[in-house]
Amino acid sequence: MEKNKTAILVVDMLNDFVTGALKCDRGLAIVPKTAELLRGARKAGIPVIFCNDAHIKGVDHELKLWGDHAIAGTKGAEVIPELELCEQDYVVPKRRYSGFFHTDLDLLLRELGIDTVIMTGLHAHMCVRHTSADAYCLGYRVVVATDATDSFTEEDYVSGIQYLKNVYGAELYTVDELLREFGV
């Protein structure tokens, strides 16, 4: 993995997904490893990009299925404090499952010279999956930090990770393995 061509995508590690409206207890469990990965990436000069739900209340199609969550401008739509969003990080707001759908994520990655994305966050079978699908279709190498990604249930997580591996050729690494790759 070339550090200068790699970025971390953090999908929906927001207050509403970890402790709020769509709380995921399993999401809490990945916070320490995710924070460790992000600290290591920043130290190694690898861009950290948060792909965050930022919905328009009463408008966004997704809200009809999931109810109000991560409404733009609310506390629920903020990155959890444990991940220490900082000035050097990037934030790409999204209104659908994929971090690429009608956002400037692809443009940002291309301007940064990125060819490999490391997926983290919630949920392996939904938003991580759809973001990975678009990354793959746009020609990016997809890597998944398996202990910094999860879903509502073990079944959803396992099926999500297996799908990413089988359909998009996603490479699976633990956070510790990635940090060794980064040399930190």
Residue pairs with C-beta under 8 A, 6 or more apart in sequence:
1 116
1 143
1 181
2 115
2 116
3 44
3 45
3 46
3 182
3 183
4 45
4 113
5 113
5 114
5 115
5 116
6 46
6 114
6 115
6 116
6 117
6 118
6 143
7 46
7 47
7 48
7 49
7 109
7 112
7 114
7 116
7 117
7 118
8 37
8 38
8 41
8 46
8 47
8 48
8 49
8 117
8 118
8 120
8 145
9 49
9 51
9 99
9 105
9 117
9 118
9 119
9 120
9 121
9 131
9 135
10 34
10 38
10 48
10 49
10 50
10 51
10 79
10 83
10 120
10 121
11 51
11 99
11 119
11 120
11 121
11 122
11 127
11 128
11 131
12 51
12 52
12 53
12 70
12 121
12 122
12 123
12 127
13 27
13 31
13 34
13 50
13 79
13 80
13 83
13 120
13 121
13 122
14 20
14 52
14 53
14 70
14 76
14 77
14 78
14 79
14 80
15 75
15 76
15 77
15 78
15 79
15 80
16 22
16 23
16 53
16 69
16 70
16 76
16 77
17 23
17 24
17 27
17 53
17 69
17 70
17 122
18 24
18 27
18 28
18 31
18 80
18 122
19 28
19 80
20 69
20 75
20 76
21 67
21 68
21 69
21 70
21 76
22 66
22 67
22 69
22 70
24 122
24 123
24 150
24 151
24 152
26 150
26 151
26 152
26 153
26 154
26 157
27 122
27 150
29 150
30 120
30 147
30 148
30 149
30 150
31 80
31 82
31 83
32 82
33 145
33 147
33 148
33 175
34 83
34 120
34 121
34 145
34 148
34 175
35 82
35 83
35 84
36 175
36 179
37 118
37 120
37 145
37 148
37 175
37 178
37 179
38 48
38 83
38 84
39 84
40 175
40 178
40 179
40 182
40 184
41 47
41 48
41 182
42 48
42 86
42 88
42 89
43 182
43 184
44 182
44 183
44 184
46 182
47 88
47 89
47 90
47 112
47 114
48 88
48 89
48 90
49 89
49 90
49 91
49 92
49 105
49 108
49 109
50 79
50 83
50 85
50 89
50 90
50 91
50 92
51 92
51 94
51 99
51 103
51 105
51 121
51 127
51 131
52 70
52 77
52 79
52 91
52 92
52 93
52 94
53 62
53 69
53 70
53 77
53 93
53 94
53 95
53 127
54 70
54 71
54 72
54 73
54 77
54 93
54 94
54 95
55 62
55 63
55 68
55 69
55 70
55 71
55 72
55 77
55 95
56 71
56 72
56 95
57 63
57 68
57 71
60 95
61 96
62 95
62 96
62 97
63 69
69 76
70 76
70 77
71 77
72 93
79 85
79 91
85 91
90 108
92 99
92 103
92 104
92 105
92 108
93 103
94 101
94 103
94 105
95 101
95 102
96 102
96 130
97 126
97 127
97 129
97 130
97 131
98 127
98 130
98 131
98 133
98 134
99 105
99 127
99 131
99 134
100 106
100 131
100 134
100 135
100 138
101 130
101 134
106 134
106 138
109 117
109 140
114 140
115 139
115 140
115 141
116 140
116 141
116 142
116 143
117 132
117 135
117 140
117 141
117 142
117 143
118 143
118 144
118 145
118 173
118 178
119 128
119 131
119 132
119 135
119 142
119 143
119 144
119 145
119 149
119 164
119 170
120 128
120 144
120 145
120 148
120 149
121 127
121 128
121 148
121 149
122 128
122 149
122 150
122 151
123 129
123 150
123 151
123 152
123 156
123 160
124 144
124 149
124 150
124 151
124 156
124 157
124 160
124 161
124 164
125 151
125 156
125 157
125 159
125 160
125 163
126 151
126 160
128 144
128 149
128 160
128 164
129 160
129 163
129 164
132 142
132 144
132 164
132 168
132 170
133 167
133 168
135 142
135 168
136 142
136 167
136 168
136 169
136 170
141 171
142 164
142 168
142 169
142 170
142 171
143 170
143 171
143 172
143 173
143 178
144 161
144 164
144 165
144 170
144 171
144 172
144 173
145 173
145 174
145 175
145 178
146 161
146 172
146 173
146 174
147 174
147 175
148 175
149 157
149 161
150 157
151 157
151 160
161 170
161 172
164 170
165 172
173 181
